[in-house]
Amino acid sequence: MNLFRLDASILPATSASAEIADIAEAEWAAAHPGGTVTRRHLGTDALPADAWALATTGGGTPDPDRTPAQREALALGATLADELRTADAAILAVPLYNYGVSQHFKTWVDLVIAGAGPTTPLLKGTPTVLVTTLGGGYGPGTPREGWDHSTPYLERVLGDIWEADLTVVKRELTLAAVNPAMESLRDLAAEHHTRAREAAREAGRVLAKH
């Protein structure tokens, strides 16, 4: 059995998304002691920013006319796509940055699409846990309601394009503990944290059954 694990935090030592994802992974690992984990950390090992453009232009260029850089980018895209295609289960830990997905995560998605094609269901039927963390509050009735431009995109790509059997674990208010302006929200943030940990544990148990 092979688990694909992706992290996208730029602060891995204190990553809120990694903490939640670790809980889900631990449940899967306990059920599959001989399993393998394919890891990709975009925060510590970012993909080349120009790789997507090179893979896209290379894909539209006859093979004999491709530049070495285009060939390298196309090979990278194929490798990234294969990491998903060969997974029996997947966990992705993706924080919200600046109200959307980060540049390094978007580069990964675009390269995967370049490597596999725009409509290839790479995760079709694959149990997949998306852990996403948000520093503030974006739910109904909050001042920033509607500002989360990350989660809908992630669900569209993972669930609709790649057809994963998707479970989303979301934790909001992660900055309340360190931001004095959010002191009044710390009890609520602690509740969010507890619920996210419980949801990750349950999601990991579901992963472990596959």
N, CA and C atoms as a LAMMPS dump frame, in Angstrom:
ITEM: TIMESTEP
0
ITEM: NUMBER OF ATOMS
630
ITEM: BOX BOUNDS ff ff ff
-5.0000000000000000e+02 5.0000000000000000e+02
-5.0000000000000000e+02 5.0000000000000000e+02
-5.0000000000000000e+02 5.0000000000000000e+02
ITEM: ATOMS id mol type element x y z
1 1 1 N 0.843 -1.203 0
2 1 2 C 0 0 0
3 1 3 C 0.872 1.244 0
4 2 1 N 0.441 2.238 -0.729
5 2 2 C 1.232 3.455 -0.868
6 2 3 C 0.377 4.68 -0.556
7 3 1 N 0.846 5.478 0.385
8 3 2 C 0.199 6.742 0.737
9 3 3 C 0.983 7.881 0.127
10 4 1 N 0.291 8.794 -0.551
11 4 2 C 0.909 10.025 -1.031
12 4 3 C 0.618 11.133 -0.037
13 5 1 N 1.669 11.808 0.438
14 5 2 C 1.523 12.896 1.41
15 5 3 C 2.171 14.148 0.852
16 6 1 N 1.382 15.202 0.738
17 6 2 C 1.887 16.486 0.273
18 6 3 C 1.7 17.524 1.362
19 7 1 N 2.737 18.336 1.577
20 7 2 C 2.668 19.477 2.499
21 7 3 C 3.014 20.743 1.74
22 8 1 N 2.386 21.843 2.134
23 8 2 C 2.625 23.102 1.429
24 8 3 C 2.913 24.263 2.364
25 9 1 N 3.121 23.998 3.65
26 9 2 C 3.412 25.083 4.588
27 9 3 C 4.814 25.626 4.359
28 10 1 N 4.968 26.942 4.458
29 10 2 C 6.294 27.551 4.364
30 10 3 C 6.976 27.605 5.727
31 11 1 N 6.287 27.158 6.775
32 11 2 C 6.832 27.132 8.134
33 11 3 C 6.694 25.715 8.696
34 12 1 N 7.459 24.769 8.168
35 12 2 C 7.24 23.361 8.536
36 12 3 C 7.427 23.065 10.018
37 13 1 N 8.286 23.804 10.697
38 13 2 C 8.54 23.516 12.113
39 13 3 C 7.34 23.849 12.997
40 14 1 N 6.487 24.746 12.545
41 14 2 C 5.329 25.154 13.348
42 14 3 C 4.029 25.03 12.563
43 15 1 N 3.996 24.154 11.58
44 15 2 C 2.88 24.072 10.658
45 15 3 C 1.616 23.526 11.316
46 16 1 N 0.553 24.323 11.281
47 16 2 C -0.735 23.864 11.799
48 16 3 C -1.337 22.803 10.894
49 17 1 N -1.14 22.943 9.586
50 17 2 C -1.704 21.955 8.66
51 17 3 C -0.991 20.617 8.796
52 18 1 N 0.323 20.642 8.998
53 18 2 C 1.071 19.395 9.153
54 18 3 C 0.66 18.66 10.421
55 19 1 N 0.412 19.407 11.49
56 19 2 C 0.003 18.767 12.746
57 19 3 C -1.28 17.962 12.55
58 20 1 N -2.248 18.544 11.857
59 20 2 C -3.518 17.86 11.629
60 20 3 C -3.32 16.687 10.671
61 21 1 N -2.542 16.904 9.625
62 21 2 C -2.298 15.834 8.656
63 21 3 C -1.549 14.664 9.291
64 22 1 N -0.657 14.959 10.235
65 22 2 C 0.085 13.89 10.916
66 22 3 C -0.859 12.928 11.636
67 23 1 N -1.948 13.457 12.166
68 23 2 C -2.911 12.609 12.878
69 23 3 C -3.544 11.616 11.914
70 24 1 N -3.958 12.104 10.75
71 24 2 C -4.551 11.218 9.75
72 24 3 C -3.531 10.197 9.259
73 25 1 N -2.317 10.644 9.026
74 25 2 C -1.281 9.716 8.558
75 25 3 C -0.987 8.631 9.588
76 26 1 N -0.978 8.999 10.863
77 26 2 C -0.689 8.013 11.911
78 26 3 C -1.728 6.896 11.921
79 27 1 N -2.987 7.238 11.679
80 27 2 C -4.034 6.215 11.614
81 27 3 C -3.798 5.273 10.434
82 28 1 N -3.441 5.833 9.299
83 28 2 C -3.169 5.007 8.121
84 28 3 C -1.949 4.118 8.357
85 29 1 N -0.884 4.691 8.919
86 29 2 C 0.347 3.935 9.141
87 29 3 C 0.14 2.791 10.132
88 30 1 N -0.689 3.014 11.139
89 30 2 C -0.944 1.963 12.125
90 30 3 C -1.626 0.758 11.481
91 31 1 N -2.448 1.014 10.476
92 31 2 C -3.15 -0.076 9.794
93 31 3 C -2.322 -0.702 8.684
94 32 1 N -1.278 -0.012 8.242
95 32 2 C -0.442 -0.499 7.138
96 32 3 C 1.037 -0.397 7.525
97 33 1 N 1.466 -1.205 8.489
98 33 2 C 2.859 -1.096 8.967
99 33 3 C 3.897 -1.368 7.889
100 34 1 N 3.529 -2.094 6.853
101 34 2 C 4.47 -2.355 5.772
102 34 3 C 4.279 -1.437 4.588
103 35 1 N 3.412 -0.441 4.738
104 35 2 C 3.124 0.457 3.625
105 35 3 C 4.242 1.46 3.385
106 36 1 N 4.198 2.084 2.238
107 36 2 C 5.17 3.111 1.885
108 36 3 C 4.477 4.471 1.831
109 37 1 N 5.25 5.512 2.092
110 37 2 C 4.727 6.879 2.031
111 37 3 C 5.584 7.675 1.049
112 38 1 N 4.958 8.17 0.011
113 38 2 C 5.625 9.053 -0.943
114 38 3 C 5.372 10.482 -0.498
115 39 1 N 6.438 11.197 -0.177
116 39 2 C 6.29 12.544 0.381
117 39 3 C 6.761 13.606 -0.614
118 40 1 N 6.018 14.704 -0.615
119 40 2 C 6.454 15.876 -1.375
120 40 3 C 6.124 17.104 -0.541
121 41 1 N 7.153 17.874 -0.215
122 41 2 C 6.965 19.075 0.603
123 41 3 C 7.288 20.294 -0.242
124 42 1 N 6.255 20.986 -0.649
125 42 2 C 6.424 22.135 -1.53
126 42 3 C 6.977 23.351 -0.814
127 43 1 N 6.821 23.39 0.521
128 43 2 C 7.335 24.529 1.268
129 43 3 C 8.838 24.494 1.441
130 44 1 N 9.399 23.304 1.571
131 44 2 C 10.841 23.182 1.77
132 44 3 C 11.576 22.79 0.499
133 45 1 N 10.866 22.273 -0.48
134 45 2 C 11.475 21.839 -1.733
135 45 3 C 10.585 22.31 -2.874
136 46 1 N 10.576 23.61 -3.067
137 46 2 C 9.667 24.209 -4.052
138 46 3 C 10.036 23.801 -5.471
139 47 1 N 9.035 23.701 -6.308
140 47 2 C 9.247 23.387 -7.714
141 47 3 C 9.686 24.647 -8.458
142 48 1 N 10.431 24.493 -9.538
143 48 2 C 10.866 25.674 -10.301
144 48 3 C 9.668 26.485 -10.796
145 49 1 N 9.72 27.76 -10.588
146 49 2 C 8.576 28.618 -10.935
147 49 3 C 8.308 28.644 -12.432
148 50 1 N 9.332 28.399 -13.264
149 50 2 C 9.135 28.458 -14.713
150 50 3 C 8.823 27.103 -15.322
151 51 1 N 8.732 26.058 -14.493
152 51 2 C 8.564 24.706 -15.032
153 51 3 C 7.226 24.536 -15.735
154 52 1 N 6.165 25.146 -15.181
155 52 2 C 4.855 24.97 -15.808
156 52 3 C 4.832 25.556 -17.219
157 53 1 N 5.363 26.77 -17.382
158 53 2 C 5.379 27.391 -18.712
159 53 3 C 6.197 26.546 -19.686
160 54 1 N 7.31 26.017 -19.203
161 54 2 C 8.152 25.19 -20.065
162 54 3 C 7.451 23.885 -20.441
163 55 1 N 6.757 23.279 -19.472
164 55 2 C 6.042 22.036 -19.772
165 55 3 C 4.887 22.288 -20.733
166 56 1 N 4.202 23.406 -20.558
167 56 2 C 3.067 23.714 -21.419
168 56 3 C 3.511 24.009 -22.847
169 57 1 N 4.516 24.833 -22.983
170 57 2 C 5.016 25.132 -24.335
171 57 3 C 5.678 23.891 -24.942
172 58 1 N 6.338 23.105 -24.104
173 58 2 C 6.964 21.879 -24.603
174 58 3 C 5.942 20.877 -25.08
175 59 1 N 4.798 20.826 -24.391
176 59 2 C 3.754 19.893 -24.792
177 59 3 C 3.183 20.207 -26.159
178 60 1 N 3.257 21.468 -26.561
179 60 2 C 2.748 21.866 -27.868
180 60 3 C 3.821 21.95 -28.932
181 61 1 N 5.012 21.472 -28.596
182 61 2 C 6.144 21.51 -29.524
183 61 3 C 6.493 20.096 -29.975
184 62 1 N 6.711 19.866 -31.252
185 62 2 C 7.139 18.53 -31.69
186 62 3 C 8.377 18.068 -30.931
187 63 1 N 8.411 16.788 -30.625
188 63 2 C 9.484 16.269 -29.772
189 63 3 C 10.889 16.645 -30.256
190 64 1 N 11.191 16.545 -31.547
191 64 2 C 12.558 16.878 -31.972
192 64 3 C 12.936 18.342 -31.745
193 65 1 N 11.921 19.196 -31.645
194 65 2 C 12.175 20.639 -31.529
195 65 3 C 12.162 21.14 -30.083
196 66 1 N 11.894 20.274 -29.133
197 66 2 C 11.846 20.699 -27.733
198 66 3 C 13.235 21.041 -27.21
199 67 1 N 13.287 22.066 -26.37
200 67 2 C 14.554 22.429 -25.729
201 67 3 C 14.826 21.483 -24.566
202 68 1 N 16.069 21.395 -24.124
203 68 2 C 16.351 20.571 -22.94
204 68 3 C 15.521 20.994 -21.723
205 69 1 N 15.301 22.285 -21.558
206 69 2 C 14.502 22.762 -20.422
207 69 3 C 13.056 22.298 -20.543
208 70 1 N 12.517 22.301 -21.75
209 70 2 C 11.153 21.818 -21.948
210 70 3 C 11.059 20.325 -21.653
211 71 1 N 12.039 19.559 -22.083
212 71 2 C 12.035 18.119 -21.814
213 71 3 C 12.096 17.848 -20.308
214 72 1 N 12.927 18.606 -19.62
215 72 2 C 13.061 18.431 -18.169
216 72 3 C 11.752 18.766 -17.462
217 73 1 N 11.1 19.836 -17.885
218 73 2 C 9.837 20.232 -17.263
219 73 3 C 8.737 19.209 -17.539
220 74 1 N 8.692 18.677 -18.741
221 74 2 C 7.704 17.657 -19.065
222 74 3 C 7.942 16.389 -18.252
223 75 1 N 9.192 16.037 -18.062
224 75 2 C 9.51 14.857 -17.254
225 75 3 C 9.104 15.078 -15.8
226 76 1 N 9.314 16.298 -15.296
227 76 2 C 8.91 16.614 -13.931
228 76 3 C 7.397 16.511 -13.788
229 77 1 N 6.655 17.056 -14.74
230 77 2 C 5.204 16.965 -14.695
231 77 3 C 4.727 15.522 -14.703
232 78 1 N 5.356 14.678 -15.514
233 78 2 C 4.983 13.265 -15.568
234 78 3 C 5.275 12.573 -14.242
235 79 1 N 6.38 12.916 -13.621
236 79 2 C 6.726 12.328 -12.323
237 79 3 C 5.704 12.712 -11.258
238 80 1 N 5.333 13.985 -11.226
239 80 2 C 4.355 14.451 -10.243
240 80 3 C 2.999 13.776 -10.455
241 81 1 N 2.607 13.626 -11.708
242 81 2 C 1.329 12.966 -12.002
243 81 3 C 1.364 11.505 -11.577
244 82 1 N 2.493 10.84 -11.812
245 82 2 C 2.621 9.426 -11.429
246 82 3 C 2.546 9.244 -9.913
247 83 1 N 3.03 10.224 -9.152
248 83 2 C 2.944 10.122 -7.696
249 83 3 C 1.5 10.034 -7.235
250 84 1 N 0.615 10.729 -7.921
251 84 2 C -0.806 10.653 -7.595
252 84 3 C -1.434 9.387 -8.165
253 85 1 N -1.087 9.072 -9.397
254 85 2 C -1.699 7.937 -10.087
255 85 3 C -1.442 6.616 -9.35
256 86 1 N -0.295 6.492 -8.723
257 86 2 C 0.08 5.234 -8.072
258 86 3 C -0.292 5.188 -6.598
259 87 1 N -0.944 6.216 -6.092
260 87 2 C -1.296 6.253 -4.672
261 87 3 C -2.548 5.425 -4.4
262 88 1 N -2.514 4.691 -3.288
263 88 2 C -3.697 3.989 -2.809
264 88 3 C -4.527 4.873 -1.886
265 89 1 N -3.895 5.889 -1.328
266 89 2 C -4.553 6.871 -0.468
267 89 3 C -3.706 8.134 -0.508
268 90 1 N -4.315 9.261 -0.156
269 90 2 C -3.582 10.526 -0.235
270 90 3 C -3.993 11.458 0.898
271 91 1 N -3.009 12.218 1.37
272 91 2 C -3.233 13.28 2.349
273 91 3 C -2.533 14.528 1.832
274 92 1 N -3.242 15.625 1.77
275 92 2 C -2.669 16.895 1.347
276 92 3 C -2.912 17.931 2.428
277 93 1 N -1.848 18.569 2.887
278 93 2 C -1.925 19.592 3.934
279 93 3 C -1.608 20.944 3.289
280 94 1 N -2.644 21.767 3.113
281 94 2 C -2.498 22.975 2.301
282 94 3 C -3.06 24.18 3.053
283 95 1 N -2.197 25.048 3.584
284 95 2 C -2.695 26.247 4.264
285 95 3 C -3.233 27.275 3.268
286 96 1 N -4.087 28.148 3.771
287 96 2 C -4.511 29.316 3.009
288 96 3 C -3.47 30.414 3.203
289 97 1 N -3.043 31.019 2.102
290 97 2 C -2.121 32.155 2.156
291 97 3 C -2.713 33.308 1.353
292 98 1 N -2.778 34.473 1.969
293 98 2 C -3.252 35.672 1.258
294 98 3 C -4.594 35.422 0.577
295 99 1 N -5.474 34.729 1.293
296 99 2 C -6.856 34.472 0.871
297 99 3 C -6.973 33.479 -0.297
298 100 1 N -5.896 32.811 -0.639
299 100 2 C -5.956 31.845 -1.736
300 100 3 C -4.903 30.772 -1.573
301 101 1 N -4.646 30.029 -2.654
302 101 2 C -3.59 29.019 -2.619
303 101 3 C -2.268 29.693 -2.954
304 102 1 N -1.201 29.157 -2.409
305 102 2 C 0.105 29.764 -2.608
306 102 3 C 0.636 29.497 -4.01
307 103 1 N 1.603 30.305 -4.404
308 103 2 C 2.212 30.159 -5.722
309 103 3 C 2.856 28.792 -5.876
310 104 1 N 3.512 28.305 -4.819
311 104 2 C 4.214 27.032 -4.974
312 104 3 C 3.251 25.854 -5.054
313 105 1 N 2.091 25.951 -4.407
314 105 2 C 1.093 24.887 -4.561
315 105 3 C 0.448 24.953 -5.946
316 106 1 N 0.133 26.152 -6.409
317 106 2 C -0.47 26.302 -7.733
318 106 3 C 0.476 25.79 -8.812
319 107 1 N 1.779 26.023 -8.647
320 107 2 C 2.753 25.496 -9.602
321 107 3 C 2.677 23.977 -9.659
322 108 1 N 2.547 23.353 -8.483
323 108 2 C 2.435 21.883 -8.44
324 108 3 C 1.203 21.413 -9.195
325 109 1 N 0.048 22.03 -8.934
326 109 2 C -1.179 21.639 -9.624
327 109 3 C -1.018 21.801 -11.134
328 110 1 N -0.5 22.935 -11.555
329 110 2 C -0.36 23.189 -12.987
330 110 3 C 0.589 22.195 -13.642
331 111 1 N 1.662 21.827 -12.95
332 111 2 C 2.604 20.854 -13.502
333 111 3 C 1.987 19.466 -13.576
334 112 1 N 1.209 19.1 -12.567
335 112 2 C 0.521 17.81 -12.616
336 112 3 C -0.412 17.764 -13.819
337 113 1 N -1.149 18.838 -14.035
338 113 2 C -2.06 18.894 -15.176
339 113 3 C -1.287 18.852 -16.489
340 114 1 N -0.147 19.525 -16.538
341 114 2 C 0.686 19.472 -17.737
342 114 3 C 1.195 18.059 -17.992
343 115 1 N 1.474 17.329 -16.914
344 115 2 C 2.004 15.985 -17.063
345 115 3 C 0.969 14.937 -17.362
346 116 1 N -0.276 15.169 -16.924
347 116 2 C -1.312 14.144 -17.056
348 116 3 C -2.402 14.509 -18.042
349 117 1 N -2.54 15.784 -18.351
350 117 2 C -3.656 16.241 -19.17
351 117 3 C -4.681 16.939 -18.303
352 118 1 N -5.462 17.851 -18.868
353 118 2 C -6.351 18.703 -18.077
354 118 3 C -7.566 17.998 -17.491
355 119 1 N -7.923 16.827 -17.995
356 119 2 C -9.138 16.166 -17.508
357 119 3 C -8.878 14.745 -17.004
358 120 1 N -7.64 14.374 -16.804
359 120 2 C -7.323 13.012 -16.359
360 120 3 C -7.661 12.845 -14.878
361 121 1 N -8.526 11.89 -14.53
362 121 2 C -8.914 11.696 -13.121
363 121 3 C -7.863 10.899 -12.356
364 122 1 N -6.769 11.557 -12.014
365 122 2 C -5.611 10.878 -11.418
366 122 3 C -5.934 10.192 -10.094
367 123 1 N -6.892 10.718 -9.35
368 123 2 C -7.222 10.16 -8.037
369 123 3 C -8.601 9.506 -8.035
370 124 1 N -9.054 9.044 -9.183
371 124 2 C -10.408 8.506 -9.298
372 124 3 C -10.649 7.41 -8.258
373 125 1 N -11.591 7.672 -7.356
374 125 2 C -11.939 6.707 -6.33
375 125 3 C -10.925 6.545 -5.218
376 126 1 N -9.838 7.315 -5.243
377 126 2 C -8.798 7.188 -4.224
378 126 3 C -9.206 7.948 -2.963
379 127 1 N -9.239 7.28 -1.803
380 127 2 C -9.569 8.012 -0.57
381 127 3 C -8.515 9.083 -0.299
382 128 1 N -8.967 10.296 -0.155
383 128 2 C -8.061 11.447 -0.06
384 128 3 C -8.534 12.377 1.041
385 129 1 N -7.599 12.774 1.89
386 129 2 C -7.894 13.732 2.951
387 129 3 C -7.205 15.054 2.618
388 130 1 N -7.985 16.099 2.515
389 130 2 C -7.448 17.444 2.362
390 130 3 C -7.515 18.142 3.705
391 131 1 N -6.367 18.496 4.245
392 131 2 C -6.292 19.296 5.466
393 131 3 C -5.979 20.721 5.059
394 132 1 N -6.837 21.651 5.399
395 132 2 C -6.566 23.041 5.089
396 132 3 C -6.726 23.888 6.345
397 133 1 N -5.816 24.815 6.533
398 133 2 C -5.808 25.655 7.733
399 133 3 C -5.845 27.119 7.329
400 134 1 N -6.565 27.902 8.143
401 134 2 C -6.781 29.313 7.849
402 134 3 C -6.494 30.117 9.114
403 135 1 N -5.711 31.159 8.979
404 135 2 C -5.323 31.936 10.144
405 135 3 C -6.473 32.66 10.808
406 136 1 N -7.436 33.113 10.016
407 136 2 C -8.58 33.842 10.553
408 136 3 C -9.86 33.04 10.452
409 137 1 N -10.986 33.758 10.575
410 137 2 C -12.288 33.132 10.463
411 137 3 C -12.974 33.578 9.191
412 138 1 N -13.513 32.62 8.448
413 138 2 C -14.101 32.923 7.144
414 138 3 C -15.509 32.358 6.999
415 139 1 N -16.097 31.888 8.082
416 139 2 C -17.41 31.266 8.037
417 139 3 C -18.533 32.271 7.895
418 140 1 N -19.766 31.769 7.759
419 140 2 C -20.932 32.64 7.622
420 140 3 C -21.048 33.636 8.782
421 141 1 N -21.277 34.891 8.46
422 141 2 C -21.452 35.926 9.463
423 141 3 C -20.176 36.6 9.927
424 142 1 N -19.024 36.092 9.504
425 142 2 C -17.756 36.716 9.895
426 142 3 C -17.446 37.882 8.957
427 143 1 N -16.606 38.83 9.399
428 143 2 C -16.252 39.95 8.529
429 143 3 C -15.584 39.521 7.221
430 144 1 N -14.911 38.365 7.236
431 144 2 C -14.208 37.893 6.041
432 144 3 C -14.948 36.742 5.354
433 145 1 N -16.229 36.65 5.575
434 145 2 C -17.008 35.624 4.866
435 145 3 C -16.851 35.818 3.359
436 146 1 N -16.546 34.716 2.666
437 146 2 C -16.371 34.778 1.222
438 146 3 C -14.955 35.088 0.777
439 147 1 N -14.042 35.315 1.735
440 147 2 C -12.671 35.631 1.376
441 147 3 C -11.799 34.393 1.229
442 148 1 N -12.303 33.245 1.582
443 148 2 C -11.541 32.009 1.414
444 148 3 C -11.65 31.573 -0.043
445 149 1 N -10.655 31.944 -0.832
446 149 2 C -10.635 31.59 -2.247
447 149 3 C -9.78 30.345 -2.495
448 150 1 N -9.391 29.686 -1.422
449 150 2 C -8.556 28.495 -1.531
450 150 3 C -9.366 27.208 -1.515
451 151 1 N -10.206 27.032 -0.489
452 151 2 C -10.901 25.759 -0.316
453 151 3 C -11.756 25.378 -1.526
454 152 1 N -12.554 26.29 -2.098
455 152 2 C -13.333 25.894 -3.282
456 152 3 C -12.444 25.44 -4.439
457 153 1 N -11.312 26.103 -4.622
458 153 2 C -10.375 25.712 -5.683
459 153 3 C -9.82 24.314 -5.428
460 154 1 N -9.409 24.054 -4.187
461 154 2 C -8.866 22.747 -3.833
462 154 3 C -9.899 21.65 -4.061
463 155 1 N -11.112 21.902 -3.655
464 155 2 C -12.18 20.914 -3.854
465 155 3 C -12.458 20.694 -5.341
466 156 1 N -12.381 21.752 -6.128
467 156 2 C -12.622 21.632 -7.567
468 156 3 C -11.55 20.751 -8.209
469 157 1 N -10.291 21.008 -7.868
470 157 2 C -9.2 20.254 -8.484
471 157 3 C -9.194 18.803 -8.009
472 158 1 N -9.191 18.606 -6.697
473 158 2 C -9.067 17.259 -6.156
474 158 3 C -10.323 16.424 -6.393
475 159 1 N -11.479 17.016 -6.142
476 159 2 C -12.71 16.258 -6.231
477 159 3 C -13.309 16.19 -7.616
478 160 1 N -13.333 17.323 -8.316
479 160 2 C -14.027 17.373 -9.597
480 160 3 C -13.137 16.999 -10.783
481 161 1 N -11.899 17.491 -10.793
482 161 2 C -11.013 17.177 -11.915
483 161 3 C -10.341 15.814 -11.715
484 162 1 N -9.748 15.619 -10.536
485 162 2 C -9.017 14.373 -10.295
486 162 3 C -9.888 13.274 -9.698
487 163 1 N -11.134 13.59 -9.363
488 163 2 C -12.156 12.639 -8.94
489 163 3 C -11.759 11.825 -7.706
490 164 1 N -11.091 12.477 -6.768
491 164 2 C -10.756 11.815 -5.502
492 164 3 C -12.009 11.572 -4.676
493 165 1 N -11.961 10.539 -3.864
494 165 2 C -12.973 10.311 -2.83
495 165 3 C -12.561 11.196 -1.657
496 166 1 N -13.041 12.428 -1.661
497 166 2 C -12.441 13.507 -0.882
498 166 3 C -13.132 13.751 0.451
499 167 1 N -12.307 13.883 1.495
500 167 2 C -12.744 14.341 2.81
501 167 3 C -11.954 15.598 3.15
502 168 1 N -12.649 16.663 3.522
503 168 2 C -11.99 17.927 3.855
504 168 3 C -12.005 18.125 5.361
505 169 1 N -10.829 18.387 5.914
506 169 2 C -10.683 18.732 7.326
507 169 3 C -10.164 20.171 7.376
508 170 1 N -10.982 21.064 7.897
509 170 2 C -10.62 22.487 7.908
510 170 3 C -10.483 22.985 9.345
511 171 1 N -9.407 23.721 9.581
512 171 2 C -9.23 24.373 10.883
513 171 3 C -9.036 25.864 10.662
514 172 1 N -9.887 26.667 11.263
515 172 2 C -9.782 28.118 11.156
516 172 3 C -9.199 28.713 12.44
517 173 1 N -8.904 30.008 12.387
518 173 2 C -8.43 30.784 13.543
519 173 3 C -7.098 30.276 14.092
520 174 1 N -6.229 29.799 13.234
521 174 2 C -4.948 29.271 13.719
522 174 3 C -4.026 30.352 14.273
523 175 1 N -4.267 31.612 13.92
524 175 2 C -3.402 32.693 14.402
525 175 3 C -3.882 33.308 15.71
526 176 1 N -4.997 32.845 16.225
527 176 2 C -5.55 33.457 17.433
528 176 3 C -4.6 33.343 18.618
529 177 1 N -3.862 32.258 18.696
530 177 2 C -2.98 32.039 19.848
531 177 3 C -1.798 33.001 19.877
532 178 1 N -1.444 33.567 18.726
533 178 2 C -0.238 34.411 18.664
534 178 3 C -0.533 35.849 18.266
535 179 1 N -1.758 36.15 17.909
536 179 2 C -2.126 37.495 17.477
537 179 3 C -2.926 38.174 18.588
538 180 1 N -2.355 39.208 19.233
539 180 2 C -3.072 39.878 20.333
540 180 3 C -4.439 40.418 19.916
541 181 1 N -4.582 40.801 18.664
542 181 2 C -5.855 41.343 18.201
543 181 3 C -6.952 40.287 18.15
544 182 1 N -6.558 39.018 18.233
545 182 2 C -7.523 37.922 18.169
546 182 3 C -7.702 37.238 19.524
547 183 1 N -7.277 37.915 20.587
548 183 2 C -7.324 37.301 21.921
549 183 3 C -8.735 36.851 22.301
550 184 1 N -9.74 37.625 21.919
551 184 2 C -11.118 37.276 22.289
552 184 3 C -11.614 36.019 21.575
553 185 1 N -10.882 35.58 20.571
554 185 2 C -11.301 34.416 19.787
555 185 3 C -10.56 33.142 20.183
556 186 1 N -9.736 33.213 21.224
557 186 2 C -8.887 32.067 21.53
558 186 3 C -9.672 30.842 21.994
559 187 1 N -10.73 31.032 22.743
560 187 2 C -11.534 29.876 23.159
561 187 3 C -12.185 29.224 21.945
562 188 1 N -12.704 30.053 21.053
563 188 2 C -13.31 29.512 19.836
564 188 3 C -12.257 28.822 18.977
565 189 1 N -11.054 29.403 18.915
566 189 2 C -9.977 28.788 18.145
567 189 3 C -9.613 27.423 18.714
568 190 1 N -9.617 27.315 20.034
569 190 2 C -9.31 26.028 20.661
570 190 3 C -10.366 24.987 20.301
571 191 1 N -11.617 25.412 20.198
572 191 2 C -12.679 24.491 19.784
573 191 3 C -12.454 24.035 18.337
574 192 1 N -12.096 24.961 17.476
575 192 2 C -11.788 24.612 16.085
576 192 3 C -10.655 23.586 16.036
577 193 1 N -9.645 23.81 16.856
578 193 2 C -8.484 22.919 16.889
579 193 3 C -8.901 21.514 17.309
580 194 1 N -9.679 21.438 18.371
581 194 2 C -10.125 20.131 18.867
582 194 3 C -10.96 19.403 17.823
583 195 1 N -11.875 20.122 17.186
584 195 2 C -12.726 19.493 16.177
585 195 3 C -11.911 19.012 14.977
586 196 1 N -10.916 19.802 14.597
587 196 2 C -10.086 19.412 13.456
588 196 3 C -9.27 18.165 13.773
589 197 1 N -8.737 18.087 14.979
590 197 2 C -7.984 16.899 15.371
591 197 3 C -8.88 15.664 15.362
592 198 1 N -10.072 15.789 15.877
593 198 2 C -11.011 14.664 15.892
594 198 3 C -11.396 14.267 14.464
595 199 1 N -11.634 15.263 13.625
596 199 2 C -12.007 14.973 12.237
597 199 3 C -10.869 14.301 11.488
598 200 1 N -9.641 14.726 11.761
599 200 2 C -8.477 14.112 11.105
600 200 3 C -8.304 12.671 11.554
601 201 1 N -8.54 12.421 12.822
602 201 2 C -8.423 11.049 13.332
603 201 3 C -9.447 10.143 12.654
604 202 1 N -10.672 10.625 12.526
605 202 2 C -11.704 9.825 11.869
606 202 3 C -11.403 9.647 10.386
607 203 1 N -10.938 10.71 9.742
608 203 2 C -10.601 10.615 8.322
609 203 3 C -9.45 9.638 8.107
610 204 1 N -8.489 9.625 9.03
611 204 2 C -7.382 8.683 8.931
612 204 3 C -7.843 7.252 9.079
613 205 1 N -8.822 7.035 9.931
614 205 2 C -9.366 5.678 10.092
615 205 3 C -10.06 5.201 8.819
616 206 1 N -10.724 6.132 8.139
617 206 2 C -11.352 5.782 6.866
618 206 3 C -10.273 5.449 5.828
619 207 1 N -9.223 6.247 5.77
620 207 2 C -8.106 5.959 4.863
621 207 3 C -7.539 4.567 5.133
622 208 1 N -7.43 4.236 6.409
623 208 2 C -6.786 2.983 6.81
624 208 3 C -7.551 1.763 6.335
625 209 1 N -8.813 1.926 5.996
626 209 2 C -9.618 0.79 5.547
627 209 3 C -9.35 0.448 4.095
628 210 1 N -8.61 1.286 3.406
629 210 2 C -8.378 1.075 1.968
630 210 3 C -6.936 0.641 1.72
